[in-house]
């Protein structure tokens, strides 16, 4: 079941159902209002009629959506569907998106290019993780995607690179309310097989933490965390702890492939 969640006045997260067998892991897209009043749609997901109507109400019937930025190379199931909804919007994707849907009117600049980053830099900071494969040859490894930071709302939109693990209900029953922000479990397989890959990823994360003041985060699976509902550490500190927890993985990689 899809729903619209207002994260901030200029940032709206769109939650959709996505099932792996009997388990609904969910997936998302986000609607970002630009400084010029128009909108960007981050990622393509199917939406139920009620949510489509809500998006239409926000965006002048969809006419004010300037562009669709497909940030995760392996999230491709709704590309055609969303393009049909907003056919006037400029369509950006990775080389894998273009390969999977070659008949769509893709922009020449790929979503992970410097040209794309510059085109939307007034509103977003788009960053590609370093030291890991952006498009893994193993289609089971979905670690990497472009990570988007919306400066005005201080919100991060992220797909599989960072994961939110909610507190199990049994823990909530005894008063443990704090979930865990972690790196995606495919990190060991996503790291590039070359010396220095671990350090590249480590330094990339440290720069993200230093550069972005994060109030809210929206995750592809398992939802979102808003500043108003965060009873624990700041999101920047949670990312620091996630990187620290991944140190054994990074060190094992360094032992095998070199620093």
N, C-alpha and C positions, 0 to 999 in steps of 0.2 A: 504494500500500500504506500503510495507516494504522499508526501506532504511538503509544505513550504514552511521554512523556519526563518524568521527575521533575526539575524545575528546582530546587525547594527543598522542604522537608518539607510546606509548605502550598500549593504551587503546582505544578501538573502541566500540561504542554502536550500537546495531542493533535494529531498531524500526520496529514493525510489527502491522498490523491491528488486532483489537480484538473488536467485536461488542457485545454490550448488547442491544438487540432489534435494534432500528434504530440508536443508538448512538455508534460511534466508539471511545472507550476510549483508544485504543492502549495498547500495551504491549511491553516488551523489553527483550533482552539478551545482554550480553557484552562479548567481546573477549579481553582477557588480555594477553599481551606478558610477559612471565616469564623471570627471570634473565638468565636462561639457554637457552633462545631463543625460547623455545617451548611456547605453548599457553594453556590457560584455557578458557572454555566457561561457563559463569555464566548464569544459567537458560536456559530453552528450549523453543524456539518459532519457529513458521513456518516462512520461508523466501521465497521470490519470487526468480525466477531463476537468475536474475541479481545480487541480493545480495549474493546468494549462490556462484556465480562465483567470486565475490569480496572477499568473505571469503576464497574461495579456493586459490585465488592468494596470499593472505596474509599468508596462512598456509600450503603451499606446497601440495595443493590439499586436505587439511584437515588432512594430515598425521601428522602434527606437533601439533595437538590438543591433549594434554596429558590427559585431564579430563574434564568432564561436571559436574558442581556443581549446582544442582537444589536447590535453596535457599528458595523458597516459597512453603510451604506445599500444598497450594491450587491452584498453577499454574501447572496443570498436563496435559493439553490438547495436548501438542506436544511432550510428552516424547518419544513415539515410533518413531515418525517421525525423531527427531533429532538423536536418537541412530542409526537409519538406515543410516543416512548421515555419521556419524563418529563412526562406530561400534568398532573400536580399542580403543577409548577413555574410560578411567575408568569412571564409572557412579556412582555418589553420589546423594543421596536424603534423605529425611526424612522418618520416618516410614509410613507416609501417601502416599508418592510416591511409596514405595515398595508395599503397600496394593493395590494401584490403578493399578499398572503395575507389577504384581508379576513375569511375565515371562522374564523381562529384567534382564541382568546380573549385578545386583547392587553390589557395594562394601559392605563388611560386616560393615564397619564403617559408621554410619549415618552422614549426612552433618552437623548436630548440635552437633556432638561428639567432645570431646577434641582431639581425635586421628586425625580427619579430619582437625581440626584447625591447629594442629601441622604439618601435612603433607604439608600444603601450606603456612606456616608462613613466609617463606622467601619472599613471594610476596604479600600475603594478610593478613589482620587482619579481621577474621570472628567473629562476635559477635551476640549472641542471646539475644534479649530484655528480661529483668528481670521484674518480677512482673506481667507479662501477660501470658496468655496461648499461647504456641507456636503453638499447634494444637487445636483450639477451638472445643468443641463438637457441637457447632452451626456453620454449614457450611457457614452461611452468614457473619461470622466474620473473616475477612482476615487481621487483624491488623499485626500479627507477622510474621516475616521471618528472616532468617539470613541476617545481614547487612554486606556488604563486603567493606573494605577500601584497595585500591591499593596504597601502599606506594610510589612507584616511581612516579606515575602521580598525587598523592594526590587527587584521585577520589573515590567517594562513589557510589556503585551500591546498590540501595535499591528498594524493591518492594512496598508493601502497607504501611509499617510502617511510612514512611515520605511521604508526598504528596506535589506536586508542583501545585499551582493554578495560572495559567497564568493570566495576566491582561486582563479583557474583552476588546474587540475591541473598545467599546464605551468609555472606560476610556483612551485608547491609543489616541483616537481622540482629547482628551483635554489635552494631554501631560503627563498622568500618566502611566509610563512604567513599574513600578515595580510590579512583581507578589509576591505571598505569599508562603512561605514554612510553612507547618502546619503538625501536627500529624494527622494520619488517623482518620476519624470521628468515627470509631468503638472502639476507646480507652475505653470509659466508659463500654462497654460490654466485652472487652478483659481483663481488669484487673481481677486478680484472687480474688476469694471470700474468702479472708483471711486477717488478720491484717498485716499491713506492706507492702502490695503489692504496694500501691501508692509510698511509699518511696523507695522501691526497683527500681521501674521504674524511679523515679526522679533521683536517684543516678546513675543508668545506663546511662541515657542521659547525665548527667553532666560529667561522665567519658569519654564518647564518644567525647564530645565537647572539653574536656581538652587534650585528647590523640591524636586526629587527627587534623592535619592542612589541611583543606579541600579547594581545589581550584575548584573542579568540582563535580557535583552530577547528577546521572542519575536515573530517576524515572520510575517505571513500566508504569504509566499512566501520560499523559500530558508532557512528554518530559524530558528535561535536562537543566542544567544551567552550562555554562562554565565560568571560571574566566574572559576570554577576553570579554564576553558579559554581565558581571555582573556590572550594573551601580549603584547598591545599596549597602547594608551592606554585609560584608563578610558572607560566608555560615556558619561559626561557630557562628557568631552573629545572623544569621537568625534562627539557631537551638535553641539558647538561647531564642529568642523571641517566638518560637513555644512552648517551654517548659513552658514559663511564661504564654502564652495564655491558656495552658491546666491546669493551677493550680486550677481553679474552679472545674474541673472534678476530679482531684486528691483529693481535699479536701472533696468533697461530698462522695467519696469512703471511705476516712478515717473516716468520721462521721458515716458511716454505719458499716464498718468492723473493724475499729480501726487502730491506727498508729503502 
